[in-house]
Amino acid sequence: MDFELTEFQAELAEGMRRLCAGQFPLEQVRLPESTERVVDRAGWRQLGDAGVFNLCLAEEAGGVGMGLAEAALVFEELGRALLPGPLVASHLAAGLIDGADDGSVVVGLVERPDPARPEAAGVVPVIIEHLGDLDVLLLLSDAGVASVDPASLDATRLKRPMDPLTPVWVVPGLPEGTPVAGPEIAAWWRRDGAVLTAALQIGMAAWTTELAVEYAKQRRQFGRPIGGFQAIKHLCADMAVRTEVARCAVHAAAVTVDQPEVGDALVAVAGAKLLSDEAAVANGRSCIQVHGGMGFTWEVPAHLAYKRARVLATQFGTEGALAESLAESLAESGRGVR
Amino acid sequence: MDLRYTDAEQAFRGELRSWLETTLPGLPPKPSPHDWPGRRAYDTHWQRLLSDAGYAGIDWPVEGGGRGSSPVEELIFKEELERARAPYVGVNFVGLLHAGPTIIAEGTSEQRRRFLAPILQGDEVWCQGFSEPDAGSDLASMRTRGVRAGDDYVVTGSKIWTSHAEVADYCELLVRTGADDSRHRGISWLILPMDTPGVEIRPLTTIAGSTEFAELFLDEVRVPVANRVGEENDGWRVTMVTLSFERGTAFVGDLLEAIELLSSAVTLAQRTGAWSDPGVRRQAGHLRAELDALWALTKRNVSQAARTGIPGVGGTFFKLAYSETRQKLGEFSLALLGRAGLAADDIEGLDGEGPLPAETMVEDWLRGISLTIAAGTSQIQRNIVGERILGLPKEPVATTGAAREPARQRT
């Protein structure tokens, strides 16, 4: 048992961090804020070349053949860079939709509302992220995955998206679409999609911690850097703790998917998504607070991470459903983890 | 990242498991928590059994008489003991986890020869005299004096939170040998025989009603200079060196116990009907996620110790997160008990399904309150994270090396 990153894994993460810092600096990532299209096609291809989408695809299918653990490390870095776009959907679609694997085709995904799930029934219409950027839209349900031409939808763009880098559309309903995968694929997409989304969240949680700490070191009030005051220092400490705990949960979930004999992957994944959603949301909020009045301005990027965390918390399992599924696992087994 | 155990690690687990299966049924009945001589006898007997089987001092280096196991084996050891419901380390806590490792690292060869084997074999029990009534989080301000008089130090002052003082043979004692304001530069580490004239022990009763702590009053107590570990005035460093023995496993038993307690809480909720409340189920789900994540963090910390030989920052993260999760679990259980939680007695349920587990849950809730206080309060831990890990400016008075006593001792 060695739960530290291997040398290769550490290099992979480091390489992805360098790529993002060099190719996708925040000033550039922010350029399309509040516009209809936020995916930079050339950049998407670069991500494809770097293996972001085909990392887990088998080598014989033209992929890199790595595990979900490696993908989680890569997605952590994408989260840290606040990269917008349907990253998780395009990664899942590699091998199923031509061109998803190398980044030449941008694939999005939306849950088909399930009338059997009372939370989804009835009131809130279907909201689709990034529709304007998509070449293919996939509809996910327990029954499987279906493909839809995004242009065929009667979609209305919402003028004031909560996250300025996640444009959203509303549709009155969803067509049947063309089936592209069955229930088994749908189930593993749900699982892997939750892990990769959680990885984006912990990347952001780590980034907002650093942003808050940097600011707390240089901002002076009462003649001292504000980070010297316990009220601020402890906010920052809590951010760091939350990130590290959630990070271990995400890594353990990814490894458990890769090494099924070590535990119950679905339980590990639900816990990881739950805690990383919480960490990203709480850290985004604290980051704004540490910045004081400046944190309330559009210019300071703290709000971007906070808003993105809220967006991602609605995807691949929400708080209530995740906590319920964990409760179910407790009720069934009456026995803890191994 | 690999969560699979190697063949050698699994073999270690297998041997340990069969030893536990044959040994545990032969243990005498557990003494009452208030019977201190009985507890000492029970705990030291268990230590003797471990020692005879070669499991004593699992984490101690071989040259100190220990087994010299890897951090991963240490993790497996603690995991298996907890799962088999083996006795806790009990009164051997300070000797095994603090005093012994300190003497291994900093003691003279004579001190090592004299003191190590009796700790490993359960022959001698240690307690700790670090904190003082006026020196808690700010341990470096301690005032208990050690004045050199010939071959002795004459020690006068008082100590507090001294676990198991009543049954201890020796105390690891920090005394001020430097100037009054020398702070951490003027402290020495002494071995105090508890039967020395001038040592008075006054038990403290905790909010849980237990008496595992005591106050020590020291009135002109003569401690031989030969009992000093390390140089005079170098006791602070001696104490800190020992912390590097921690390899991420300090809370393994506690964490697994918490996972068991959550299961009991869920069983209780199912029994009372509270489980039909989505709020209750979600709280349980959150607790499960947190405990699982802490188990993953434990494995990360142990792996780091195995690679680098030193404890990383993860231990501080763990303590902060675990103590809060454990307290949430305590509150959760207490709420589920409802009015059955008004006494720590297991009363019969009206459903004919046996007693309601109030004793365990009420006591656990109360004892859990110490977690954010003992071994460095959560506020001090946050300062440590903020200053030493995140690099934020220090408090006006340095908090370097804040008080860290051994973690909570389960009874």
Boltz contact constraints between the chains, C-beta under 6 A:
constraints:
  - contact:
      token1: [A, 1]
      token2: [B, 3]
      max_distance: 6.0
  - contact:
      token1: [A, 1]
      token2: [B, 5]
      max_distance: 6.0
  - contact:
      token1: [A, 1]
      token2: [B, 72]
      max_distance: 6.0
  - contact:
      token1: [A, 2]
      token2: [B, 2]
      max_distance: 6.0
  - contact:
      token1: [A, 2]
      token2: [B, 303]
      max_distance: 6.0
  - contact:
      token1: [A, 3]
      token2: [B, 1]
      max_distance: 6.0
  - contact:
      token1: [A, 3]
      token2: [B, 299]
      max_distance: 6.0
  - contact:
      token1: [A, 3]
      token2: [B, 300]
      max_distance: 6.0
  - contact:
      token1: [A, 3]
      token2: [B, 303]
      max_distance: 6.0
  - contact:
      token1: [A, 4]
      token2: [B, 303]
      max_distance: 6.0
  - contact:
      token1: [A, 4]
      token2: [B, 304]
      max_distance: 6.0
  - contact:
      token1: [A, 4]
      token2: [B, 307]
      max_distance: 6.0
  - contact:
      token1: [A, 69]
      token2: [B, 1]
      max_distance: 6.0
  - contact:
      token1: [A, 213]
      token2: [B, 390]
      max_distance: 6.0
  - contact:
      token1: [A, 225]
      token2: [B, 393]
      max_distance: 6.0
  - contact:
      token1: [A, 227]
      token2: [B, 392]
      max_distance: 6.0
  - contact:
      token1: [A, 227]
      token2: [B, 393]
      max_distance: 6.0
  - contact:
      token1: [A, 228]
      token2: [B, 393]
      max_distance: 6.0
  - contact:
      token1: [A, 233]
      token2: [B, 386]
      max_distance: 6.0
  - contact:
      token1: [A, 233]
      token2: [B, 392]
      max_distance: 6.0
  - contact:
      token1: [A, 234]
      token2: [B, 382]
      max_distance: 6.0
  - contact:
      token1: [A, 236]
      token2: [B, 386]
      max_distance: 6.0
  - contact:
      token1: [A, 236]
      token2: [B, 390]
      max_distance: 6.0
  - contact:
      token1: [A, 237]
      token2: [B, 382]
      max_distance: 6.0
  - contact:
      token1: [A, 237]
      token2: [B, 385]
      max_distance: 6.0
  - contact:
      token1: [A, 237]
      token2: [B, 386]
      max_distance: 6.0
  - contact:
      token1: [A, 240]
      token2: [B, 385]
      max_distance: 6.0
  - contact:
      token1: [A, 241]
      token2: [B, 317]
      max_distance: 6.0
  - contact:
      token1: [A, 241]
      token2: [B, 320]
      max_distance: 6.0
  - contact:
      token1: [A, 241]
      token2: [B, 321]
      max_distance: 6.0
  - contact:
      token1: [A, 244]
      token2: [B, 317]
      max_distance: 6.0
  - contact:
      token1: [A, 245]
      token2: [B, 293]
      max_distance: 6.0
  - contact:
      token1: [A, 245]
      token2: [B, 297]
      max_distance: 6.0
  - contact:
      token1: [A, 245]
      token2: [B, 321]
      max_distance: 6.0
  - contact:
      token1: [A, 248]
      token2: [B, 293]
      max_distance: 6.0
  - contact:
      token1: [A, 248]
      token2: [B, 296]
      max_distance: 6.0
  - contact:
      token1: [A, 248]
      token2: [B, 297]
      max_distance: 6.0
  - contact:
      token1: [A, 248]
      token2: [B, 300]
      max_distance: 6.0
  - contact:
      token1: [A, 249]
      token2: [B, 293]
      max_distance: 6.0
  - contact:
      token1: [A, 249]
      token2: [B, 296]
      max_distance: 6.0
  - contact:
      token1: [A, 251]
      token2: [B, 1]
      max_distance: 6.0
  - contact:
      token1: [A, 252]
      token2: [B, 296]
      max_distance: 6.0
  - contact:
      token1: [A, 255]
      token2: [B, 1]
      max_distance: 6.0
  - contact:
      token1: [A, 255]
      token2: [B, 3]
      max_distance: 6.0
  - contact:
      token1: [A, 259]
      token2: [B, 3]
      max_distance: 6.0
  - contact:
      token1: [A, 259]
      token2: [B, 4]
      max_distance: 6.0
  - contact:
      token1: [A, 262]
      token2: [B, 3]
      max_distance: 6.0
  - contact:
      token1: [A, 262]
      token2: [B, 4]
      max_distance: 6.0
  - contact:
      token1: [A, 271]
      token2: [B, 289]
      max_distance: 6.0
  - contact:
      token1: [A, 271]
      token2: [B, 292]
      max_distance: 6.0
  - contact:
      token1: [A, 274]
      token2: [B, 289]
      max_distance: 6.0
  - contact:
      token1: [A, 275]
      token2: [B, 289]
      max_distance: 6.0
  - contact:
      token1: [A, 275]
      token2: [B, 293]
      max_distance: 6.0
  - contact:
      token1: [A, 323]
      token2: [B, 282]
      max_distance: 6.0
  - contact:
      token1: [A, 323]
      token2: [B, 285]
      max_distance: 6.0
  - contact:
      token1: [A, 323]
      token2: [B, 286]
      max_distance: 6.0
  - contact:
      token1: [A, 326]
      token2: [B, 285]
      max_distance: 6.0
  - contact:
      token1: [A, 326]
      token2: [B, 288]
      max_distance: 6.0
  - contact:
      token1: [A, 326]
      token2: [B, 289]
      max_distance: 6.0
  - contact:
      token1: [A, 327]
      token2: [B, 281]
      max_distance: 6.0
  - contact:
      token1: [A, 327]
      token2: [B, 284]
      max_distance: 6.0
  - contact:
      token1: [A, 327]
      token2: [B, 285]
      max_distance: 6.0
  - contact:
      token1: [A, 330]
      token2: [B, 266]
      max_distance: 6.0
  - contact:
      token1: [A, 330]
      token2: [B, 284]
      max_distance: 6.0
  - contact:
      token1: [A, 330]
      token2: [B, 288]
      max_distance: 6.0
  - contact:
      token1: [A, 334]
      token2: [B, 263]
      max_distance: 6.0
  - contact:
      token1: [A, 336]
      token2: [B, 259]
      max_distance: 6.0
  - contact:
      token1: [A, 337]
      token2: [B, 292]
      max_distance: 6.0
  - contact:
      token1: [A, 337]
      token2: [B, 295]
      max_distance: 6.0
